[in-house]
């Protein structure tokens, strides 16, 4: 099953508040909105992708607890990007310093791009679409992004101002200077 994309414009132009309420009223749906106002309805993943994403989120959360410099988020967290899109990366992280400076409402979408974002490609995801989403994250302020692609046994690493780095069958990934000390073991995530 693939994502459904509804082009509401120009018939319906959802405000930020209307989109937020639509998400609240349909909590069983995973909704995103593009910068152009298209509504994306994503299907649930299969059990294998769900298990991989659970391990990814767990490992990022464990590092976050030990490090203490930020907060980790799962795929249910909404971010309002500077370009106007509403996105929910599979896993993400934001520094405490940025959160405290902004002091956002904890019951709303975060009005910022995360420092770090991960997309874990499921069997139903188009590689091109996920790559476009990763480029959108970077162009909106994400400092490090990983596209983990189990189907092709590779990881694409996205950084601002640099070409995408492609790693074939890596066993681990470094959080670099964005998540210092994080070494993500890819066992049971990539393969």
C-alpha positions as CSV (number, residue, x, y, z in Angstrom):
1,X,0.0,0.0,0.0
2,X,1.4,3.4,-1.0
3,X,0.8,6.8,0.5
4,X,-2.2,8.8,-0.8
5,X,-1.6,12.4,-1.8
6,X,-4.6,14.8,-1.8
7,X,-4.2,18.0,-3.7
8,X,-6.6,20.3,-1.9
9,X,-5.4,23.6,-3.4
10,X,-7.0,25.9,-4.5
11,X,-10.3,24.5,-3.3
12,X,-9.3,24.2,0.3
13,X,-6.3,26.0,1.9
14,X,-5.8,24.5,5.4
15,X,-4.5,26.8,8.0
16,X,-1.9,25.5,10.4
17,X,-4.6,25.3,13.1
18,X,-7.0,23.4,10.7
19,X,-4.3,20.9,9.8
20,X,-3.4,20.4,13.5
21,X,-7.1,19.8,14.3
22,X,-7.4,17.4,11.3
23,X,-4.5,15.4,12.7
24,X,-6.0,15.4,16.2
25,X,-9.4,14.3,14.9
26,X,-7.8,11.5,12.9
27,X,-5.2,10.1,15.3
28,X,-5.2,6.7,13.7
29,X,-3.9,8.2,10.4
30,X,-0.4,9.4,9.9
31,X,-0.7,12.7,8.1
32,X,1.8,15.1,6.6
33,X,1.5,18.2,4.6
34,X,3.8,19.4,1.8
35,X,5.0,23.0,1.5
36,X,2.5,23.3,-1.5
37,X,-0.4,22.3,0.8
38,X,-0.8,18.7,-0.5
39,X,-2.1,16.3,2.2
40,X,-0.2,13.0,2.5
41,X,-2.0,10.1,4.1
42,X,0.6,7.4,4.9
43,X,-0.4,3.8,5.4
44,X,0.8,1.7,8.4
45,X,4.0,-0.2,7.8
46,X,4.3,-3.9,7.8
47,X,5.6,-5.6,10.9
48,X,9.2,-5.8,9.7
49,X,9.5,-2.1,9.1
50,X,7.7,-1.5,12.5
51,X,10.2,-3.6,14.3
52,X,13.2,-1.9,12.5
53,X,11.8,1.5,13.4
54,X,11.2,0.5,17.0
55,X,14.9,-0.5,17.3
56,X,16.0,2.7,15.6
57,X,14.0,4.9,18.0
58,X,15.1,2.8,21.0
59,X,18.8,3.2,20.2
60,X,18.5,6.9,19.6
61,X,16.5,7.3,22.8
62,X,19.1,5.3,24.8
63,X,21.9,7.6,23.5
64,X,19.8,10.7,24.2
65,X,19.2,9.6,27.8
66,X,22.9,9.0,28.4
67,X,24.0,12.2,26.6
68,X,21.3,14.6,28.0
69,X,21.8,17.4,25.5
70,X,18.6,17.0,23.6
71,X,15.3,15.1,23.1
72,X,14.6,12.2,20.8
73,X,11.3,11.8,19.0
74,X,9.5,9.0,17.3
75,X,7.5,9.0,14.1
76,X,4.4,10.4,15.7
77,X,6.0,13.8,16.3
78,X,5.0,16.6,13.9
79,X,7.4,19.3,12.8
80,X,6.4,22.5,11.1
81,X,9.3,23.2,8.8
82,X,10.3,26.8,7.8
83,X,9.0,26.2,4.2
84,X,5.5,25.5,5.6
85,X,5.5,21.7,5.3
86,X,4.4,19.5,8.2
87,X,6.6,16.4,8.5
88,X,7.1,13.5,10.8
89,X,10.5,11.8,10.4
90,X,10.7,8.2,11.5
91,X,13.2,9.3,14.2
92,X,14.6,12.7,15.1
93,X,16.5,14.7,17.7
94,X,16.5,18.4,18.8
95,X,19.0,20.0,21.1
96,X,17.7,21.2,24.5
97,X,19.3,24.6,23.8
98,X,17.1,25.1,20.7
99,X,14.0,23.9,22.5
100,X,14.6,26.1,25.5
101,X,15.2,29.1,23.4
102,X,12.0,28.6,21.5
103,X,9.9,27.3,24.4
104,X,7.3,25.7,22.2
105,X,3.9,24.4,23.3
106,X,4.4,20.7,24.1
107,X,0.9,19.8,22.9
108,X,1.5,21.2,19.4
109,X,3.8,20.4,16.5
110,X,7.3,21.6,16.9
111,X,7.6,24.9,14.9
112,X,11.2,24.1,13.7
113,X,13.2,21.5,11.8
114,X,14.9,18.9,14.0
115,X,18.7,19.0,14.2
116,X,18.8,15.3,13.1
117,X,16.2,13.3,11.1
118,X,16.0,9.7,10.0
119,X,13.8,8.1,7.4
120,X,13.6,4.3,7.4
121,X,12.4,3.2,4.0
122,X,9.6,0.7,4.2
123,X,8.6,-1.7,1.3
124,X,5.8,0.7,0.3
125,X,8.0,3.8,0.1
126,X,9.2,5.2,-3.2
127,X,13.0,5.8,-2.9
128,X,12.6,9.0,-4.9
129,X,10.0,10.3,-2.6
130,X,12.0,9.6,0.5
131,X,15.1,11.2,-1.0
132,X,13.1,14.3,-1.8
133,X,11.9,14.4,1.8
134,X,15.5,14.1,3.0
135,X,16.6,17.0,0.8
136,X,13.7,19.0,2.1
137,X,14.8,18.4,5.7
138,X,18.3,19.6,4.9
139,X,17.2,22.7,3.1
140,X,15.0,23.6,6.1
141,X,17.8,23.4,8.7
142,X,18.3,19.7,9.6
143,X,22.1,19.4,10.3
144,X,22.4,15.6,9.7
145,X,20.0,13.2,8.0
146,X,20.0,9.4,7.4
147,X,17.9,7.6,4.8
148,X,18.2,3.9,5.9
149,X,17.2,1.7,2.9
150,X,16.9,-2.0,3.8
151,X,15.7,-2.9,0.3
152,X,19.0,-1.8,-1.2
153,X,21.1,-2.5,1.9
154,X,22.4,1.0,2.0
155,X,22.3,4.3,3.9
156,X,22.3,7.7,2.4
157,X,23.8,10.4,4.6
158,X,22.6,14.0,4.1
159,X,24.5,17.1,5.3
160,X,24.0,20.8,4.5
161,X,26.2,22.0,1.6
162,X,27.6,18.6,0.8
163,X,26.9,15.8,-1.7
164,X,24.9,12.8,-0.4
165,X,27.2,10.1,0.9
166,X,26.1,6.6,0.1
167,X,27.3,3.7,2.3
168,X,26.7,0.1,1.1
169,X,25.9,-2.4,3.9
170,X,27.4,-0.4,6.8
171,X,27.3,-2.0,10.2
172,X,27.0,1.3,12.1
173,X,26.6,5.0,11.7
174,X,28.2,7.9,13.5
175,X,26.3,10.8,14.8
176,X,29.2,13.0,13.9
177,X,29.3,16.5,15.5
178,X,25.5,16.7,15.6
179,X,25.1,13.7,18.0
180,X,28.7,13.4,19.4
181,X,29.4,9.9,20.6
182,X,26.4,8.2,19.0
183,X,27.4,5.1,17.1
184,X,24.2,3.5,15.9
185,X,24.5,-0.3,15.5
186,X,22.5,-1.1,12.4
187,X,22.0,-4.8,13.3
188,X,18.3,-5.7,13.0
189,X,17.7,-2.2,11.4
190,X,19.4,-2.4,8.0
191,X,19.4,-6.2,7.6
